[in-house]
Amino acid sequence: MKAIFLKEPGSTENFIYKEVPQPSISDDEVLVKVKSISINPIDIKTRKGQGVFIYANLDPTKELILGWDISGYVFQSNSNLFKPGDEVFGMVNFLGVGAAYAEFVAAPASHLTHKPNNISHSEAAGATLAALTAWQNLVKRARIKSGDRVLIHAAAGGVGHYAVQIAKHFGAYVIGTSSAANRDFVLSIGADEHIDYKAQKLTESVKNVDFVLECLDNQSILDSIEVIKPGGRLISILNEISQEAKDKADIKSIETAYTTVISSGSDMKSIAEFLRSGAIESHISKEFAFDKMAEAHSELEKGRAVGKIAIIL
Ligand SMILES: NC(=O)c1ccc[n+]([C@@H]2O[C@H](COP(=O)([O-])OP(=O)(O)OC[C@H]3O[C@@H](n4cnc5c(N)ncnc54)[C@H](OP(=O)(O)O)[C@@H]3O)[C@@H](O)[C@H]2O)c1
């Protein structure tokens, strides 16, 4: 099979395409023939020697196959959850080695679920790490409910565009931030209100928020705390909460946390149901061929992605 190896941490020039044997599968694993991969900012951080290199204590002198988000079909199965031919998708082995930049991926069956028939493999691959992040934080941790005022930062991006749709589905009043260029997109996916972060000061434009999904810097966390109502909640997915932010939150009894997404087939099943019913949709703004992974990384690295970027095989 073809696979993309990172020969050492660094630029996209360190990707090497190799022909290697298909991975073998252990008990309770399936071998997935990959049809689409999605990429995330963590792929870029890890490519540069940060991200999962640090979290999983990986050896930077050893070659690594990056990637976690796949959609495809089961080629071989050592699990009673899936049989050969089943279409599946999921985020494989996060925060470890997913080895998803390959034609075949060995995946724990417990990290996957069946792909809905009404969506493409790219739409499925997109709705893995980013959708799980939105789901695990909004639904499982924050338990958002009808009438909550929810602020989603970077609402046009991978995580943000699922978070807006999920919050809206649960009946929240959704406020989304993006540049003016993505205003219409953010409103089109269900936000009730849009904040143009370049033209509007958050602290003057928003108030009485119950929950914030934060993915920006410490200053943004401080500003978000200012617009949360007493007893509200903030989850940061980019930065740990600084002592300054904790102290500011404590004054208003605001609960803060930094969280990391984890692989979960049962959460993927919930996401699949939402995709099947149309409650959420993946917006794939760009697709790249497998031999254009470097271009796909460069595009995502600009930080301007709308929805998701997918790689097709
Ligand atoms: N802890 C976790 O488990 C976890 C999981 C997933 C992601 N993350 C992190 O969360 C962040 C977002 O991930 P992602 O996949 O959504 O990234 P992404 O798709 O690359 O985000 C791109 C979007 O960010 C928006 N953006 C950039 N600067 C902004 C700002 N100052 N205010 C509002 N929007 C802004 C851009 O909109 P404009 O072009 O309109 O500015 C663009 O649409 C990343 O840092 C990622 O590493 C963490």
Ligand as a Chemical Component Dictionary entry (heavy atoms), coordinates in Angstrom:
data_LIG
# 
_chem_comp.id                   LIG 
_chem_comp.type                 NON-POLYMER 
_chem_comp.pdbx_formal_charge   0 
_chem_comp.three_letter_code    LIG 
# 
loop_
_chem_comp_atom.comp_id 
_chem_comp_atom.atom_id 
_chem_comp_atom.alt_atom_id 
_chem_comp_atom.type_symbol 
_chem_comp_atom.charge 
_chem_comp_atom.model_Cartn_x 
_chem_comp_atom.model_Cartn_y 
_chem_comp_atom.model_Cartn_z 
_chem_comp_atom.pdbx_ordinal 
LIG N1  N1  N 0  -8.222  20.299 22.517 1  
LIG C1  C1  C 0  -8.796  19.628 21.521 2  
LIG O1  O1  O 0  -9.270  18.510 21.709 3  
LIG C2  C2  C 0  -8.897  20.237 20.150 4  
LIG C3  C3  C 0  -9.609  19.573 19.156 5  
LIG C4  C4  C 0  -9.755  20.183 17.919 6  
LIG C5  C5  C 0  -9.160  21.411 17.671 7  
LIG N2  N2  N 1  -8.448  22.012 18.647 8  
LIG C6  C6  C 0  -7.837  23.332 18.415 9  
LIG O2  O2  O 0  -8.902  24.244 18.198 10 
LIG C7  C7  C 0  -8.518  25.211 17.243 11 
LIG C8  C8  C 0  -9.550  25.256 16.116 12 
LIG O3  O3  O 0  -9.504  24.026 15.407 13 
LIG P1  P1  P 0  -10.197 23.916 13.987 14 
LIG O4  O4  O 0  -10.000 22.534 13.491 15 
LIG O5  O5  O -1 -11.565 24.457 14.046 16 
LIG O6  O6  O 0  -9.257  24.922 13.150 17 
LIG P2  P2  P 0  -9.467  25.503 11.691 18 
LIG O7  O7  O 0  -10.520 24.769 10.960 19 
LIG O8  O8  O 0  -8.115  25.602 11.069 20 
LIG O9  O9  O 0  -9.985  27.003 11.995 21 
LIG C9  C9  C 0  -9.991  27.880 10.935 22 
LIG C10 C10 C 0  -10.978 28.985 11.248 23 
LIG O10 O10 O 0  -10.496 29.787 12.306 24 
LIG C11 C11 C 0  -11.090 31.066 12.150 25 
LIG N3  N3  N 0  -10.359 32.065 12.920 26 
LIG C12 C12 C 0  -9.037  32.317 12.882 27 
LIG N4  N4  N 0  -8.725  33.292 13.769 28 
LIG C13 C13 C 0  -9.899  33.645 14.377 29 
LIG C14 C14 C 0  -10.252 34.598 15.392 30 
LIG N5  N5  N 0  -9.333  35.390 15.960 31 
LIG N6  N6  N 0  -11.561 34.676 15.772 32 
LIG C15 C15 C 0  -12.492 33.889 15.204 33 
LIG N7  N7  N 0  -12.231 32.992 14.225 34 
LIG C16 C16 C 0  -10.941 32.870 13.832 35 
LIG C17 C17 C 0  -11.032 31.305 10.661 36 
LIG O11 O11 O 0  -12.098 32.161 10.323 37 
LIG P3  P3  P 0  -11.783 33.585 9.630  38 
LIG O12 O12 O 0  -10.995 33.250 8.383  39 
LIG O13 O13 O 0  -13.139 34.137 9.377  40 
LIG O14 O14 O 0  -10.964 34.344 10.622 41 
LIG C18 C18 C 0  -11.211 29.906 10.063 42 
LIG O15 O15 O 0  -12.513 29.664 9.579  43 
LIG C19 C19 C 0  -7.108  24.824 16.772 44 
LIG O16 O16 O 0  -6.169  25.574 17.481 45 
LIG C20 C20 C 0  -6.993  23.372 17.162 46 
LIG O17 O17 O 0  -5.666  22.970 17.385 47 
LIG C21 C21 C 0  -8.286  21.453 19.877 48 
# 
loop_
_chem_comp_bond.comp_id 
_chem_comp_bond.atom_id_1 
_chem_comp_bond.atom_id_2 
_chem_comp_bond.value_order 
_chem_comp_bond.pdbx_ordinal 
LIG N1  C1  SING 1  
LIG C1  O1  DOUB 2  
LIG C1  C2  SING 3  
LIG C2  C3  SING 4  
LIG C2  C21 DOUB 5  
LIG C3  C4  DOUB 6  
LIG C4  C5  SING 7  
LIG C5  N2  DOUB 8  
LIG N2  C6  SING 9  
LIG N2  C21 SING 10 
LIG C6  O2  SING 11 
LIG C6  C20 SING 12 
LIG O2  C7  SING 13 
LIG C7  C8  SING 14 
LIG C7  C19 SING 15 
LIG C8  O3  SING 16 
LIG O3  P1  SING 17 
LIG P1  O4  DOUB 18 
LIG P1  O5  SING 19 
LIG P1  O6  SING 20 
LIG O6  P2  SING 21 
LIG P2  O7  DOUB 22 
LIG P2  O8  SING 23 
LIG P2  O9  SING 24 
LIG O9  C9  SING 25 
LIG C9  C10 SING 26 
LIG C10 O10 SING 27 
LIG C10 C18 SING 28 
LIG O10 C11 SING 29 
LIG C11 N3  SING 30 
LIG C11 C17 SING 31 
LIG N3  C12 SING 32 
LIG N3  C16 SING 33 
LIG C12 N4  DOUB 34 
LIG N4  C13 SING 35 
LIG C13 C14 SING 36 
LIG C13 C16 DOUB 37 
LIG C14 N5  SING 38 
LIG C14 N6  DOUB 39 
LIG N6  C15 SING 40 
LIG C15 N7  DOUB 41 
LIG N7  C16 SING 42 
LIG C17 O11 SING 43 
LIG C17 C18 SING 44 
LIG O11 P3  SING 45 
LIG P3  O12 DOUB 46 
LIG P3  O13 SING 47 
LIG P3  O14 SING 48 
LIG C18 O15 SING 49 
LIG C19 O16 SING 50 
LIG C19 C20 SING 51 
LIG C20 O17 SING 52 
# 
